[in-house]
Amino acid sequence: MKRKSFNSLSTKIVLSIAFVSIFMTLVIFVVSNKINKEAFHHIEIEKAHIIAQTIEPLISLNIYLDMEDKINQITMQLIENPNILAVKVLKNNNLINYVESKEHKAEIDESFVVKRTLTQPNSSKAIGELVLIYSNKGYKELISKYTDLTALLVLSLVILLALFGLYVKKLLSPLRQISKLLKNYSPNKNIEIPFISQNNEIGLISNALTNMQKKIVQYSKKQENINHYLEEKVNEKTLELRAQLYIDTLTGLPNRFSMFNDIVDIDDGALLIINIDDFKEINDFFGQIAGDNVLKKFSNRLKNMFKANEFVKLKRLSGDEFALLFVQKPPLQEFIKIAHKLINDVEKMIFFNDNNEISIRVTVGGAYQVDGGLEKADIALKSAKKQQKSFLLYDENLNIEGQYKENMEWVKKLKKAIEHDMIVPYYQPIFDNITDKIASFECLVRLIDDEGKVISPYLFLNVAKKSRLYNTLTKIMIEKSCIHFADLEYDFSINLSVEDILNVDIVNYIKAKIIQYNVANKIIFEILESDGIENYEEVSIFTREMKKLGCRIAIDDFGSGYSNFEHLLKLNIDYIKIDGTLIENLDNDISAQIIVETIVDFAKRLNILTVAEFVHSADIYEKVKELNVNRTQGYFLSEPRKSANTE
């Protein structure tokens, strides 16, 4: 019972008020006590100083006149003051007078000293010192009276607080009774609330609680009916949401989650993934609404195509991707035939948007099993797109997964090599065919692995392009090559792809580095014609900007790509590097000799220098010279090496 009483609201209020009040009183008492003590002490010191200040001139005059008897009379009069315990007069640091009262020894520990310097009359020259030993007795009497008065005030305050607490507790007692009644309240149990007749706040609370109780009872009855109704609605919505979870809202087809559930129940099935080629172009050209309409119509036509086959379930996996799940595996040849027929039927489909005809093509990836079928069909689909095929069936013998794993390993190696600064240029000399001396160097990218082995770009360059590390490799090659040749007299060339040239960030980086290392007049940019230069306008802008800075331009692998002479004229190039496929059998391939001779003649007329690449034997080297090719590069003359400084 005591714990309950202590936890009641009225008790907490009273205790809170008492605690705050006592705390504030104590704080005020401590602060004021300290202040008053200091004030009383200061008053006593001031009194002593006033006494000393009053007699100071008289004693100074008597010292000055050597009237020690007069000084003695004055000090004897001072000592009659009950607060002065002793007086000392010093002349030039010599004691000339000293008197003390009877109480001096008894009160020596309860006194303080006041000293005054005595000066010569009408002068600031010191002639002595007055020392008063002043009693602390008066200060202690004041403090004692103040402490008694304060204790009386605190006691009175405590009594008032106790009375106030009892009064508050009595005022809140009706609330305590009401709270006890409400403690076990239930809508099914009617409670008689007391104090309704009181004409105060307690009465208002009692009336409000009584009215509230009536409304709660009414609401409780209604709520029982509502709860039953809501329970039915929740069950309906649960079924509806469960259906929406597995249904695509745009096409009404079962979605990816639905397919996952179905695959679990299939022992031996197959899967086709259908992707609409370049569907983004439909959205970009005709708009999102038109694209959605095409998807809805396409899904309906797919449904009609397979509605008679009870073993095929049509799903929509994502935006432009659908799937055919075969819950019962057909024969392999029939499965492949279904895929090809699907592709042919789709090519015949025409969709209309505001009188515009829209035709589509699809790429299909197939997996002839459901265990891991989605991943395998997706791999087959991506591989089909890469090989520009309309259909590809996943085959373990193709080792597509192995290729992916190998690519991922190369990505890790590339990232590690970049992080540890193991991407480096190797330099292969290019020789002048007249002087047989080095005319320039080509900078070739290499990767140094953990064992110090030098890795050719043939193994990692394509992976770098797919993993978005290619731009980083380009920047590393540009900076390291520029640094290497900054203080050398040789010219040097760096390979750039069309992708590099169309990348604004790369182009700006190139400009910054050739200016930073002052190599504009040494650097040659080799543009890979084997990439198929289609963006001639953009490439032409790049070559003009570089030549304005003093750089030179070469077309690499010339003869392997389009070899469009008209476009080459627009690029204003300085070198043509003849592709290795024309050079490798140049000593006995008459057709290659005719093509090389034509290229050399064309270049000579335009004052363009020619370079033969991949010269690997003495016979080919002699044939290159015979055909008047200006320069030679190849393993027969020199392999790529770590530095352009070494011969």
Summary of the structure (lengths in Angstrom):
residues: 647
radius of gyration: 53.3
end to end distance: 104.3
largest distance: 148.7
contacts: 1871
relative contact order: 0.04
helix: 54%
strand: 19%
